[in-house]
Amino acid sequence: QVQLVESGGGLVKAGGSLRLSCAASASIFRIAVMRWHRQVPGNQRELVATVTNSGGTNYADSVKGRFTISRDNAENTVTVYLQMNSLKPEDTGVYYCHVQTYEARNYWGNGTLVAVSS
C-alpha cells in the first residue's frame, strides 16, 4: 500500500504561483511514474504532468512553459512537486497526485484545491 499526502493548494490571483507537493510513502524502487491530474466539476479528470523514475517529463499543452513537475527520491519517501507559474483562471480545479508502481498498481491522493481568480 502506498500512502499519498498532498499539500500546497490555495487561492491565488491570475499571474501568481503555487507549488503543490505529494509525498508517497514507498521505496523509490517501487514507483515507476508520478503524475498530476486536475478536475473541474462537471468535467473529466485531465492529465497535467508526468515524471518518470528516470526523470523524463511530459506536460499537457495547456500548461507547457508555465508548470514544472519534479520529484525527490528519498529512501522510503518519494515526493513529487508541481511548480505552477503564470496561473490562469482556467487552471482552477482540484489537483490529484497519481502514483503508478512497477507492479502496475495505481494510487491516488485525495486532491488539493487550486483556485485562480481573475
N, C-alpha and C positions, 0 to 999 in steps of 0.2 A: 504494500500500500504506500502511495506517495501522498504526503500532505502538502497542500499549497497554501501559502499565506500571501495575500496581495495587499498592497498599500500604495498610496500616492495620488489617488483621485481627488477631485475637488472642483471648485468653481473658479474660472479664470476668464478674463476678458480676451476678446479676439486679439491675436498677435502675441499673446502670452505663452508661457511654457509650463509644462508639468512633467514630472518624472514618475513613472509607475515602476513598482518593484513586485516581484513574485519569487518568494523563496520556496524551493522544493526540497523536502526532506528525503533525499535519496542520494545514493552514490553517483558520482559523475559517470561511472561505468555503466549505469543502467539507462541514463537519459539520452535518447537519440536526438530528439528535436524539441524545441520550445517555441511556442507561438503566442502571439497576442491576437485576439479577435475582439470585435466590438459589435454591439447590437443596439439598435434604436427600437423602441416599442412599435410593434406592427410590421417590422422588417426582419428579414432573415439575418442571422449572425454572419458577419463577414470577416474574412481573414485580413489582418492588418500587416503583420510582420512575422517573419520566421528566422530563427537562428539554429543552425545545426551544431552537432558536437564538434565538428571541425572548424566552426566559426563562419561558415557560409551564411549569408543573409539574403532575404528576399522581402520585397515590400509591395503592398498594393499601390497602384498607380496614383491613387488619390493622396498618398502620404509621402511619396518619394521626394527626397530633398528636404523634408521637414521632420520626419521621425527617424530615430536611430535605435535599433534593437541591439542589445549586447547581453553577454552572460558572464557570470563569475563562477568559476568552478572551484569550490572548496571540497574537502574530503567527503563530507556527508550532507552537505547542503549545496545545491546549485541555485543560483539566483539569476533571474532574467530581468532585464530592465528595458523600459521603453521611454526614451527621451523624446518628448513631443514639443517641438518649437513651432512658432508661427501658427498657433492654433486658430482654427476657424470654427464658426458656429456649427458647421456640418460635421465636425469631429465629435460633437456631443453624442454620448451614448454610454452604455455600460461596457467596460473593457474586461475581458476574461483572459486569464492565463491558461494555457493548454500545454500539457506535457505529454509527449509520446515516448514510451520506453522501447528498448530493443526487443522486448517481448511483445511489442505491438499492443501494449495496453495504453489507454488514454485516461488522463486525469485532468479535471477542470477546477479552476478556482471559483470562488463564489461571486466574483465580479466586483469591480470598483467603478463608481460613477464619475464620469468626466463631463462637466457642463461648461460650455463656452458661450459667453454672452457677446452680443454684437455691440 
